[in-house]
Structure formats: C-alpha cells, structure tokens
Amino acid sequence: MLLTVTIKDVAKAAGVAVGTVSRVLAKNKTVSEEIRTRVEEVIQQLGYTPNSLGRNLRLNKTDLIGLVIPDITNPFFAELAKHVEMMASAEGYSVLLANSHDDPAAEQQQVQTLLGRLPSGLILVPVSESRIGDLVSGTNTVTVDRPLKGQTLVGVDNRRGGYLAADYLLSLGHRRLGYMGGPQILDVARERYEGFISRIQEFQQQHPGRSLAVQTVDGNFDYRAGEELGNRLLRQEHPPTAIATASDQQAIGLMRAAADVGLSIPDDLSIVGFDDIPLASLVLPRLTTIRQPLAEIARIALDAILKRSSATECKLEPVLVERSSTRAWPA
C-alpha cells in the first residue's frame, strides 16, 4: 500500500516543528539558512508534495489569478495575457485565462467560474458593467483598458493618444484628414476620438484661415472593419491624404483597402495606428502608431492585485512611434 508523506513526517525527520516546515514551504525569510537547507533535503528525500489545495481552502484563497479578456484573437489582448502570465509566474502565481468573446452573458459565466476557483485576484477587461459590476463587488479586482465602477483601472491616456495622432499628421502638413474610430459604446474608443478632434479644433482656432477637411467613421477594432471603413473613406472624389485609426488592426485592414484602390503608402496616403501590436513593426510599410506600454500596464495591474499599490486609477502616457507608413505632405 502506498503511504502518503505528510508535513508531520517531514517535521519529525528534520527535527523541527510543523510550523517551521510551513514557513520553509512559504519561503518565509525568518527561517535560518541551516534549517531551511535541512528541511528542503528531507522534503526531497521523502518525496513530500505540499497539499496546497487543502491549505488554500482553509485560507479561502489560492495561488491563482483570473484573467478575463474580450477576444483572444486580438493581438493587443493576447500580448496583455502574455505579460500578465509571465509576471505572475515569476511571483509564484498561475493565471487562469478566460475569453468572453465580447459577449456580456459569456463574460458573466466566465467570471462566475473563475470566482469559484477562489483566485487571489481577478484582472478583467470588462465587456459590460451592468452584468458583472455586482458580481465582482468585494472581490480583489483590477480592470485593464476599460473602466468598471468601483474597481481599480489601469490603462493608457486614450485622449492623449488621439491628440498625439492628430498633432503628428498636422505637423506633417496634411490638411485632408480621416479618423477611423472604434465602437463608440466603449469609453476607450470615445476618448481616442475626442482626443483627435480636440487637436483638430485647436488647429482651426489657431489657424482660422487655413483649409482643413476631416472625415470620421467608426466600427469594430478588427482588420475587417479597417478594410471596410477604409474603402468607404478612400473611394471618394477627394479622399483623405492621412488617416488615424483607433487600433493597429484597423490600420492594417486600411492598408489592404488602400492597395485595392491603387494608393501607395505613404506616397499617396499616410496611416497612423494605435496600440503598437507586434505586427505593427512587421507589415510593410512598417506602421507608425501610438504605443500603449503593455508590459508596464500588466505590471501595475499585477501589483494592484498583490496589494502593492493602492491607486484607484492609473493612466499611463502613450508614445508616438514613427515608422514608414507616414510622410510629410507638400503644401
């Protein structure tokens, strides 16, 4: 019959108290190096495996962190998941990843399932506040990119990002501009649009005699929307000479639309994306974009989960990354 080695067996063999073994397992620094080494050697000799499930149930927590994202096929959220998982692993935590498919009902179900696993915290990119606001109330929750009432938010200053895109294109001399926005039901999409328009309005006030034309459209953040909206903007008698988009996916879809109508980038059309997903530096021409510091966002979100930060909102500064999809436009 196979006998299970218990923590008491380890303590007896090592000549220490059970509490000392527990502190060694928890990597408590109050244990001397000599005793730590002795206990670890006994653990290895006896083949002891800590019963973490029982310990976690007693503590009403686990070494798990739940992560719920809207769309795993979106490179932005996939990259976020990668950073969270790597950083959490370095801290001794495992990440349970759930995909809500941008569906409020699926999101609610996924959150309920994760909460049933007793995670130490939940990192959430919310789809619908109305369905999960009460569900996560009282839970150690941090939201990323999108706000949820009563919860800590970590993200980028989206208005500043939209402002930077407009300011850059204006500085290049473009006066026929387009803006491709995201779903206006989302705060991030509205804020990027508002930032872009605010810079346009500033320019018009500063240069009342200058001719400036701006066309705006909005849709989903994905590649297909970029192509469809791009065709709408570009198949006009006087299309924009520069277009800023609310996501890199849209920008890459827009590149396809430009090719379909015979426009060269950046000779005939300048394009600015938003996010700086890995693909942005691989497409040709390489995409000028507004970078979100994803690694820093993931770190701050994790620090908040681990109670290293008490901030209720953290908005990081976006950065303009200039590549080869844009050029100066002759006066």
HELIX and SHEET records of a PDB file:
HELIX    1   1 ILE A    7  ALA A   14  1                                   8    
HELIX    2   2 VAL A   18  LEU A   25  1                                   8    
HELIX    3   3 GLU A   33  LEU A   46  1                                  14    
HELIX    4   4 SER A   52  LEU A   59  1                                   8    
HELIX    5   5 PRO A   75  ALA A   90  1                                  16    
HELIX    6   6 PRO A  104  LEU A  115  1                                  12    
HELIX    7   7 GLU A  129  ILE A  132  1                                   4    
HELIX    8   8 ASN A  158  SER A  171  1                                  14    
HELIX    9   9 ASP A  187  GLN A  206  1                                  20    
HELIX   10  10 TYR A  223  LEU A  234  1                                  12    
HELIX   11  11 ASP A  248  ASP A  260  1                                  13    
HELIX   12  12 PRO A  278  SER A  281  5                                   4    
HELIX   13  13 LEU A  294  ILE A  305  1                                  12    
SHEET    1   A 6 SER A  94  ASN A  99  0                                        
SHEET    2   A 6 LEU A  64  ILE A  69  1                                        
SHEET    3   A 6 GLY A 121  LEU A 124  1                                        
SHEET    4   A 6 THR A 141  VAL A 144  1                                        
SHEET    5   A 6 THR A 152  VAL A 156  1                                        
SHEET    6   A 6 GLU A 313  LEU A 316  1                                        
SHEET    1   B 6 ALA A 213  ASP A 218  0                                        
SHEET    2   B 6 ARG A 176  GLY A 181  1                                        
SHEET    3   B 6 ALA A 242  THR A 245  1                                        
SHEET    4   B 6 SER A 270  ASP A 275  1                                        
SHEET    5   B 6 THR A 288  ARG A 291  1                                        
SHEET    6   B 6 VAL A 319  VAL A 321 -1                                        
END                                                                             
